[in-house]
Amino acid sequence: MEMSKKEKSFDAVKMMREIRDKISTETQNMSFEELKAYIKEKLAENNSKLIGQS
């Protein structure tokens, strides 16, 4: 069976890898306390909450 490749207009896997790599670079040398502050700041910027919080 021969599979044809479709041209994607949006590659979700590529986007997720780019986001993950960016976050990893930004947080690589942070302590646990700095990481918690980073996450809290990013959630506040996007007006988001952690899963399970009201």
NUFI-308093 format. One record per residue (C-alpha): residue in one letter; x, y negated, z negated. Coordinates in nm, 3 decimals. Example, Ala and Ser with C-alpha at 12.3 -4.5 7.8 and 13.67 -1.06 7.14 Angstrom:
BEGIN
<a,<1.230,0.450,-0.780>>,
<s,<1.367,0.106,-0.714>>,
***
This chain:
BEGIN
<m,<0.000,0.000,0.000>>,
<e,<0.143,-0.334,0.100>>,
<m,<0.074,-0.636,-0.120>>,
<s,<0.065,-0.981,0.028>>,
<k,<0.205,-1.271,-0.168>>,
<k,<-0.029,-1.563,-0.220>>,
<e,<0.102,-1.914,-0.254>>,
<k,<0.002,-2.039,-0.598>>,
<s,<-0.100,-2.399,-0.651>>,
<f,<-0.050,-2.360,-1.027>>,
<d,<0.185,-2.117,-1.201>>,
<a,<0.076,-2.079,-1.565>>,
<v,<0.370,-1.852,-1.657>>,
<k,<0.623,-2.102,-1.523>>,
<m,<0.451,-2.388,-1.710>>,
<m,<0.446,-2.190,-2.037>>,
<r,<0.817,-2.106,-2.004>>,
<e,<0.901,-2.473,-1.940>>,
<i,<0.701,-2.585,-2.245>>,
<r,<0.857,-2.313,-2.464>>,
<d,<1.208,-2.406,-2.349>>,
<k,<1.145,-2.777,-2.415>>,
<i,<1.019,-2.707,-2.769>>,
<s,<1.310,-2.471,-2.836>>,
<t,<1.558,-2.737,-2.726>>,
<e,<1.392,-3.005,-2.940>>,
<t,<1.378,-2.787,-3.253>>,
<q,<1.690,-2.569,-3.228>>,
<n,<1.888,-2.733,-3.510>>,
<m,<1.600,-2.828,-3.738>>,
<s,<1.561,-2.709,-4.093>>,
<f,<1.232,-2.552,-4.198>>,
<e,<1.116,-2.883,-4.350>>,
<e,<1.207,-3.073,-4.033>>,
<l,<1.024,-2.814,-3.824>>,
<k,<0.710,-2.850,-4.038>>,
<a,<0.726,-3.230,-3.995>>,
<y,<0.776,-3.188,-3.618>>,
<i,<0.468,-2.965,-3.590>>,
<k,<0.260,-3.199,-3.805>>,
<e,<0.365,-3.497,-3.589>>,
<k,<0.283,-3.316,-3.262>>,
<l,<-0.059,-3.212,-3.394>>,
<a,<-0.132,-3.571,-3.501>>,
<e,<-0.029,-3.704,-3.159>>,
<n,<-0.282,-3.478,-2.990>>,
<n,<-0.546,-3.511,-3.262>>,
<s,<-0.533,-3.131,-3.304>>,
<k,<-0.554,-2.900,-3.602>>,
<l,<-0.396,-2.567,-3.684>>,
<i,<-0.606,-2.263,-3.609>>,
<g,<-0.836,-2.185,-3.901>>,
<q,<-0.838,-2.539,-4.036>>,
<s,<-1.146,-2.762,-4.023>>,
***
